Amino acid sequence: MYAPCTVHFHMAEIKVIRARFYEQNSGRSPVRDWIKRLSDADRKTVGKDIRVVEFGWPVGLPVCRPLSGHRGLWEVRSNISNGRIARVLFCIQSGEMILLHGFIKKSKTTPKSDLELAEVRKGNL
């Protein structure tokens, strides 16, 4: 006679899309550099929010949303220390999340210069 056996499976997390930093011709990654300049706590928050997108794509508000008027551009939305708001602009290309530009938001609307920079980097892919 056999004793009853219960088998438990642990499902590993699987990334739906992988985040990749945009690289300039020089090999420099502006978003990686920007994230490294953040405090440890802020860096952890931004990283966690990027991870939510990687493992849960497609993700909506409050973490992520498409940028209206900028086809193919999305933003990761992070609330960081001291009531500040961080944004990482990205696009999806070949099944990857390409992190194009990161900044601290200082006004209600995203500055045109930040959007244009992300658009230029997207065009350089």
N, C-alpha and C positions, 0 to 999 in steps of 0.2 A: 504494500500500500504506500502511496506517495502522499506527503504532506502538501496541503495547498500552498501555492507560492504566488506572491504578488510581485509583479515586475513594474518598476517605476522608470520611466524614460525622462531624461532631462533634455529638453529641446535647446540646442545652442542658438544664440542670437545670430541671425543672418542679416548682413547689410543688404538693403535693397539697392542702394546706390553707394558708391564710394566717393568720399570727398577728396579732391586733389587741389593743391594750391596752384594758381596761375603763376607761371614763371616768365620773367622777362628774358630777352635774348642773353643777358648777362648771367642768367641762372638764378638771379635774385627773386624771391617770392615776397612781394609787398604785403600780402595778407598775413603770411607767417611772421614777418618782421613786426607788423602792427600788433598781432596777438601776443608776441613775446614781450612787447613793451607794456602790456597791461599788468595790473597787479595779479598775484596768484589767484585770488578769489574771482576776479573778473575774467581771467583767462579760463578758469574752470567753468564758469557760467557759460561763456561763449562756446567753449568746447562741448559742453553738455547739450547745448541747443543745436549745434551742428550735428552731433551724434543722433539726436532725436530725428532729424531730417534723414540721415543716412539709413537708420533702421526702420523708419516709418513712412518713407516716401510713397505716395504723395501725402504731405502734411499741410494742414491749414493753420488758421489763426488759433492761438495767439503766437505760435512759434514761427510760422512761415507764411508768406503770401507773395503772389505775383505782383510785379510793379506795373500798374496801369500805364499804358502809353509806351511801354518799353518791352515789346514782345520778346519773350524768352528770358527776361531778367526776373529774378526772384530775390527776396530778402529773408535772411534769418534774423529774427528779432530777439534781442536779449536785454533784459533789465539788469543792469550791473550796479555796483556800489554808488552810494551818494545820490540816488535817484536818477542816475544817468541812463541813457539808452544807447546801446551799441547795435550796429547793423553790419551784416556781412552780405554783400551782394554776390549772387552767383547765377550761373546758367547750367543747363544740363546738356552735356555733349557726349555722345557715344556711351550712354549709360553711366556717366560720372557727373558728380556735382563739382563744377569748377569754381573755386572761391576766387572771385575777381577783385573785390575791394572791400575793405573794412574801415569803419569810422565810428566816432561818437556823434550821435545826432544831437544837434543844438537847437533845432527849430521843429515846428510841427511837420513841415514838409521836408522831403529829402532834397538837399541842395542840388541844383542842376549840374554843378561841376562834378559832384560825386557820381551822378547818373551817367554823365558823359564819359567819365574815366572808365566806369564799368563797361560801357558800350564799346569804347575803343579797345579795351583789353579783350572783350568777347570777340571783336572783329579780328584780332590778331591770333586767335586760336587756330 
